[in-house]
Amino acid sequence: MRKYLLILISALLCNTSCAQAVQTLDRYLDSGAFEYEKGNYEKAISLFRRSVLLQSKSTDKKLLNKSYNNLANTYAQIGRSEIALKYYLLSLSLSKDRKDTLNIAKTSKNIGSLYEEQKDFSAAMQYYQVACNLAKKADNASLVADCLNNTGVIYEQQVQYDKALTSYKEALKIYKSENNAERIAMTLNNLAIVYKYLKRYSLAIQNYSEALAIAEKSNDQFVVAATWNNLGNVFALTGDYQKSLDLCSKANATAKTIKAQQIIVESYDGIATAHEKLNHLVKAIEYRKLYEQENASFINAARSGQLAEMQVKYETAKKVGQIKSLVQNSKIRKLEVRELALQIQRRNFFIVGFLLLFTALLGVGYFWKRSTALKNQIAKEKIIRDTEEIERSRIAKDIHDDLGSGLSKINFLSEIIFQKSEAIPEIRISSASVKETATKMIENMRDLIWALNPDNTTLPNLLARIREYTTDYLEDYAIDLSYDFPNPIPKVAINKEAHREIFMVVKETLNNITKHANATSVCFNLKLDNDEFILSIKDNGIGFITEKTSYGNGLRNMRSRLQAINGTWEIKSLLGKGTETYLSLPILEIIKNNTLVTDL
């Protein structure tokens, strides 16, 4: 009786603990959503990130999926498209693993919106079409309408106004059938924009006015600000510039309150135009400068490049996932074989009591069959491993043979040009630059080939690679080298991105030390705790005054590399007292799936 009572108490405690954990996760999600609705995006991001950290350790992937989406939505709202795409892709991958068709559709639509903001209409349209088809399959009319509305926006920006009107009207019909006031206001806004471009100003003002009435009633400040700005633009086209100035100014003030970056940019343009037409030239110049500054920060080529790079990383991760799936299927088949063997074994034990000879014969047959099955299984697993290893070796060989031979040839030819162009300084300098570039690319290619081997992307191997590189690099310099690394170093697999960026920052730091520091000693120090990876590189060189020194491309690149993996980079220096560089990033950002590496 006491035994059963203890079991019951343990179960109740477990249920209570699980319930408290779920309530904690829900609280972060609900609080983040509340702050998001109020326009407090920084607070919302902090709460959603805590939710992600907690849920990554939970078995409930549905809540983790929701957290990824909420975090991405918030970053998108403040114009951080590259970070938003990172979390959308994590959500998309998780949704595919869970076979959640509806969430795949929603996330695809959101990714399309990011590409649309960056003016990559082809990529945006592809995602919208995927989202629309999946929404129809899931019988979600509201999501279908959202995709139609977003498709209309692309048609509008491509000056295909007839197609844009058709898409908007189909979306509006669905929204009205569902009595969705927020979406009705948004679509009326979009219709008004097209009518404005077609110079049908009365229809444009009518649709904007209907949208504004709905948005004000529901207190949707984003739509209110957007509609005020759009109405201001129409009144400017009709020649009523004072009315235009009043509406665009109201839109700008509201957009700043809710941090709606796109509306802020567009309203600056409208205000500048109205002041210009009203002959307020000083104000016109002031707001035109504000428009140019905000617009340049909102859309830039670097961010678009980060979006493309992140998409490539996602596709690569998807292929790696397929390989893992093959290995998991192989393990499942092995377990099935073992289960079948256990069933046969139990049946043999039952037969033993009745027919000894028959049981012996069955035992011989069973062991022969099991031996054959195990041999076949081992052979299959060996073929899979050999195939994967051959493919990796082939890729590395192709890179080495094709790119390596080409770079070596460039290096050789640039040396010949250098030797034969002594009388032409310009060509001699250029050939020396080509040779140096080719040499650096050959070194980077070797690092890439080394990183292709997944066995190398571990924390101990990263530190070993740093030791090897720094020893070789400083061999020709009168610089003492020392290391202060923890012992033992945790055997954990790390992300390839983290491995590459950390190593590249170390290389750039050593390059700066040898070129500028005049140092005689360099010390590497690594600290690991439960939350953070901190690597410092300290020299005893001449140093510099950081407050009076503008950062060049090399220092900015090091900072951006660490920021790309959610880390931080810092440099401290004093004249005559050396320089110390810090690389810091959360442990969770570099550990690959929190996986320990086990020695065979």
Residue, then its C-alpha position, 0 to 999 in steps of 0.5 A: m500500500r505504501k509503495y503505491l502511495l509513493i508512486l501516486i505522490s511522485a506522479l502528482l509532483c511530476n504533473t505539477s512540475c510539468a504544468q508549472a513549466v508550461q505555465t512559465l513558457d505560456r507566460y513569456l509568450d503571452s507577455g511578449a505578445f502583449e508588449y508587441e501589441k503595445g508597440n514595445y518591440e524591444k521588450a517583446i524581443s527579450l521575452f520571446r528570446r527567453s521563451v526560445l531558450l526555455q522551449s529549446k530544452s522542452t519536448d513541446k516543439k509546437l510552443l518552440n515553433k510559435s516562439y520562433n514565429n513571434l520573434a521573427n515577426t517582431y524583428a521584421q516589424i523594426g526593420r531587422s529583416e536578416i534576423a527575422l529571416k533566421y528565425y522564420l527559417l528555423s520555424l519553417s524547418l521545425s514545421k516541416d519536421r512536424k508536418d504542420t501544413l498550416n504553419i508552413a504556409k504562414t511562415s512561407k508567407n512571412i518570408g515572402s513579405l521580407y523579400e518583398e520589402q527588399k524588392d526581391f519580387s521574384a523570390a517573394m512571389q515564389y513564397y507567396q504561391v507556395a503559401c497560397n497553395l498550402a493555405k487552400k489545401a488546409d482550407n484556411a480562407s483568411l490565409v488565402a486572402d492574405c497571400l492574394n493581398n500580398t501578391g497584389v502588392i507585388y503586381e502593384q509595384q511591377v506596374q501591373y495594375d489590372k492584376a493588382l486590382t483583381s488580387y485585392k478585390e478577391a482578398l477583400k471579398i474573403y475578408k468581408s465574408e469573415n468580417n475581418a475589419e483589420r484586413i478590410a481596412m488594409t485591402l481598402n488602402n491597397l485598392a486606393i493606392v492603385y486608383k491613385y496610380l491610375k489617377r482616379y483620385s476620387l475613388a482613391i480618397q473614398n477607399y482611404s476614407e473607408a479604411l481610416a474609419i475602420a482603423e480608427k474604430s479598432n485603434d489600429q495605429f499602424v493602419v491609421a498612420a499608413t492611411w493618413n500618409n496615403l491620403g496626404n499623397v493623394f491630396a498632394l496630387t490634387g494640388d491641396y498641399q496644406k492638407s497633404l502636409d497636415l496628414c503626412s505630419k500626423a502619419n509621421a508622429t504616429a509612426k514614430t510612436i509605434k516605430a513603424q520604420q517604413i511609414i516614417v520613411e514614406s511620410y518624410d518624403g510626403i512632408a518634404t514634397a508638401h513644404e517644397k510646393l508651399n515654398h517652405l524651402v528650408k523645411a523642405i530641405e530638412y525633411r528631404k535629408l531625413y528621408e534620404q537618411e532613413n531610406a538608406s538605413f531601411i534598404n541596403a545591399a548588405r542586408s539583402g546579401q545577408l538574406a541570400e546568404m541565410q537562405v543558402k545556409y538554410e538549404t545546406a542545413k536541409k540537406v544535412g537533415q536529410i542525411k541525418s534522416l537516413v541514419q535515423n531510419s537505419k537505426i529504426r530498421k535495426l531496432e525492428v530487427r532486434e524486436l523480431a529477434l526477441q519475439i522469435q526467442r520468446r517463442n523458442f523458449f515456449i517450444v522448448g518445454f514440449l520438443l527438445l529436438f525441435t527447439a534445438l533445430l529452431g535455435v540453429g535456424y534462428f542463430w543462422k538467420r540472425s547472423t545473416a541479418l546482422k552481417n547484411q545490416i553491418a554491410k548496409e551501414k558500412i556502404i552508407r558511411d563509405t558513400e558519405e565519406i567518398e562524397r565529402s572527399r570528392i567535394a574537397k578534392d574538386i575544390h582543391d583540384d579546380l580552385g587550387s590549381g587555378l589559384s596556384k596558376i594565378n600566383f605563378l603568373s603574377e610572380i612572372i609579371f612581377q619579375k618582368s615589370e621592374a621598369i613599370p611600377e604600376i604593373r609591378i605593384s598590381s602584380a604583387s597585390v594579385k600574388e598576395t590575394a591569391t596566396k590568401m585565397i589558397e590559405n582560405m581554401r585549405d581552411l574550407i577543405w579542413a572544415l568540410n570534415p564534420d569530425n573537425t567542427t568540435l570545440p577541441n579541434l577549433l582550439a587545436r586549429i587555432r594553436e596550429y595556425t598561430t604557431d605557424y603564422l608567428e614562426d617567422y616573427a620574434i614574438d613569444l606565444s602562450y595559451d591559457f585554455p581550460n583543461p579538460i576542454p569540453k568535447v562538444a560539436i559546434n556550428k560550422e558558422a561559429h567555427r568559421e567566424i571565430f577562426m577568421v577573427v583570430k586570423e585577422t587579429l594576428n594579422n593586425i598584431t604583426k602589422h601594427a603592434n610591434a609586440t614581442s608576446v601574444c597570449f590567448n586566454l579562453k573562459l567557459d561557463n554555463d552561458e558564455f564562450i569568451l576568448s581574449i587575445k592580448d599583446n604587449g605592443i605599442g597600443f593605441i587610443t581607441e577613442k581617437t581611432s576610427y575603425g577600418n574595414g578589418l575591425r568592422n569586419m571582425r565585429s560584423r562576423l561576431q554579430a552574425i552569430n549573435g556574439t560581441w567583439e570588443i577591443k581595449s588598448l592603451l598607448g605603450k601598454g598593448t592591446e586586448t581583443y575579446l570574442s564573446l558569444p552565448i554557448l547555445e549559439i555555438i554548440k551544435n544541437n547541444t551534442l556531446v562528442t564521444d571518443l570511439 
